[in-house]
């Protein structure tokens, strides 16, 4: 995403508009080999990368590492299902923010309960639900970014002109970065609770299963 320094805010908004989440209806109805998976992800998500023409969204090595770290169930006869793709999309959006352990904590219960589920709730329905408010959240994000940008223009107003532009841009970047930092701390705290809750539920199910025998 290349930003126009002369029209910074407009460039940011245009960049956000170019980011499209994959809809579940876009997921192939047939199982894919690994090369097909990487091509699909590249085509659908490249606009969200820093350098769309050169950045690799997903590689064979990444997929193998996700499987080794129990983030992704193994393929069936070397083929990946729609649910594998959903898991890979969740991983893609999480990996820049969370550690491998935190991603395991977040996705583990989903894999255990809903991967290859035949019930009313499956991974695709979960995916649709969490992305259902995409447009609303994008509007809110644009409003928040605009407010931070306007606030940054009020900083360093007494500085010489040759210093003002770079310092105000730094203020804008720092405000956005601090927002990410605080949200990451909150997510980590919530994952601690989420992980403990999931472990307790799993333990209770194990005890119940033993009692029923």
N, C-alpha and C positions, 0 to 999 in steps of 0.2 A: 504494500500500500504506500504509494508515493504521495506525500502531502504537499500542497501548494502553500508555501510560506506566506504569500501575499494574501491568501484567502484561507487561513488556517482552519477556522471553524467550519466553513463550508466544505473544505476538503475532508475533514473528519467525518462530517455527516454523510458525505458521498461514499466514503470508505465503509461506513456502517451499513449503508444501503446495499453495498456489493456483497455483504456477507449473508449467505443463505444457508440456513440449517437444512439438513436432509430430511425430507418428509418420509414417513413410513411407506407412503404410497410409491415413493421413488425406489424403495428397496427391491431388488430382483426377487422374483417368485421362484427362481431356481437356485440351487446351491452352486457356489462358485469355487474354483480353484484359487490358490493363493495369488497368482499373477492377476487374475480377474478381480480379486478383492482389492489389491493395491491400486489397480487402474481405476476402479470405481471410486475409491476414497479420494484419489488424486483429482479426478475430474470434478467431484462434487464439493470438495473442501479447499481446493487450492486458493480460492479467492480470500480465504481467511488467514493465509500465511503471510509472512513479512515480505517474501520475495516469491510471488506465485510462479514465476517462470523457472525457478531453480530449486526451490524448497521441496523436499520430499515429505508428503503428508504421512505416508506409511510405507515401511519396507518389510521385506521378508524377515530380516533380523529382528525388527521391532515385534512383529507378530509372534515369532518364536520365543522372544524374551517375555512377552506378556503371558504366553502359555506356561513357560517355566516358572513364572512368579505367581501362577494361579489367578491371574487376572482374566484369563480367557479359557473357556473349556476347549479341549482338543477338537480338531475337525473330525468329521465322520468320513472315512475313506478318502482323506485328503481334501475334502470339500467343506466349505463354510456356509452356514445357513443364514437366513435373515437375522436370526437372533445373535449370531456371531457378529454380524455387522452392527447391530444395535450396541453390543458391548464395546466394540471397537470405537464407535462414535463417542460413547460415554468416556472411554479412556482418553480419546483425543482431546476432549474438552477439559479433562481433569489434569492431564500430565504436566501442563505448564504451571499449575498452581499447587498441586498436592504431591506428596511423596508416594512411592510405590506402596508402602505399608498403609497409608491413608486411603489410597485407591482400593486396595484389597479390602480394607474395612468397609468402605462404602458399597462396593460392588459384590462382595462375597455373599451377603444375604440375598441379593437379587438372583445371583447365579443358582444358589442352593434352592430357592423357593420357586423361581419362575422360569428358569432356562428349560426350554423344551416342555413347558407346561401345557397341559390339556384343559386347564380350568378356564374360568371367565377372565382371569387376570394372567396375562403373559407379558413378555418383555416388550413386544411391540405396542401393546396397549399402555404400558407404563411410559414408554418413550413418547407416545402421542400426548399423554396427559401432561408430562413435564414440559413439553415444548408447545403446548396449546396456547400459551399466553405470550408467544414470541413477539408479536406485533406490539402488544401493550407494553412489554418490558423494554422493547427497543425505543418506544416513544419516551418512556420514563428515563432511560439511559441518555437519550439525546438532551432532554431537559436538564438532567444533572450535569452533563458535560458542558452545556451552554452556561449554566450558572457558575461552574468552576472557572470557565474561560473568562467570563465577565469579571469574576472576583480577581483573577490573576492580573487583569488589566489595571486594577486599582493598586497594585503593589509597585514599589520602586518608582513612584511618580516623580520623586525629587532627583532622580539620578540623571546624569547626562544622557542625551539621546543615544549615543553610541553604546551605552551600557544597558539602557532600559529594555530594549527588545530581547536580548538574551536572558536577562534576569527575570523578566516577566514570563518568558517561555519556560524557564526553569521552575518558576512558581507553579505554572500550570501543570507541568510534568509531575512535580512533587505532590501536588494535591491529588492528582489521579493515582499516583503511586501509593500515597498514604491510604487512600480509600481501599486499594487492593490489599495492602498490608493488613489493615484492620479487619477486613472481611475474611482474609485467610486465617487470622487468629480465631475469629468466630467460628469458621468452618471446622477448624481443628478441634475446638472445644465441643462442638456439636457431634463430631465424629467420635470423640471419646465416649460421649453418652450413647450414641447410636451403636457403637461397637459393643459396649457393655450390655445394652438392652438386647441386642441380637444374640449375644453369648448366653444371657440368662434364659431367653426364650428357647434356644437350642438345647440348653441343659434341661429345661423343664420338659421338653418333648421327649428327650432321651429317657428321663426318669419315668414319664408316663408310659412310654413304650415298654419299658422293663416291667412296670407294674401290671400292664395288660397281659403279659405273657403267663 
